[in-house]
């Protein structure tokens, strides 16, 4: 039963879930949402022919987002427009958050570059990390890789909260070995499996919005890399956290879950609860 709860999803490797309210972001996040809404309406309100023409000339989100991180550029025209549209005025100009890159953009299929460890503390890298966290939480999602905001660098962020988990069915939480964990930022992560044990579960991706598919993942992994302070870290993960880490690290190698899914399980979120087609492997430990 849905009751009065709003049915939403935790797209990045999460399951569909229910919120009484959508999580509300910071005022800056709200500004970004307002911008996105305005943009959507502005396209929808155009005559069909004009809207089609407009879309055909749109730059990929990754190109727009890369502009946000170009240190040589002067104050972004996007920022100025946002301030003007939202009536913020010059004194309250705020930069907007990058958009999530959707499947089809080449940046999602390319291998991301390592970050020079000496550069991790730089303003540019710290801003990319801050933006990734905000975009992930606003979505909301449990993980995000830098290529998903159009930045081809090996950075991932992930977080699973008690609140997110509380909306999932208990039997699902147990089966998936899903436990909350604090925000984790990893730069140049290197992942290895700790055992051959695998499990098959549905997962999704913020870049493949509205769909899910069953993907087999290792149940135990170890990931080494740098934290956002540039310190070496090692994370031993299992269950759902291990799945999120594998999903995000795949992004850094240009791999989407659709490249690894059991193809016949691919479906829309609305059909998630329907039985699998005959012959599909069963969900759970393999
Ligand atoms: Zn993803």
Boltz pocket constraint, residues with backbone or C-beta under 6 A from the ligand:
constraints:
  - pocket:
      binder: B
      contacts: [[A, 12], [A, 13], [A, 143], [A, 204], [A, 205], [A, 206], [A, 207], [A, 247], [A, 251]]
      max_distance: 6.0
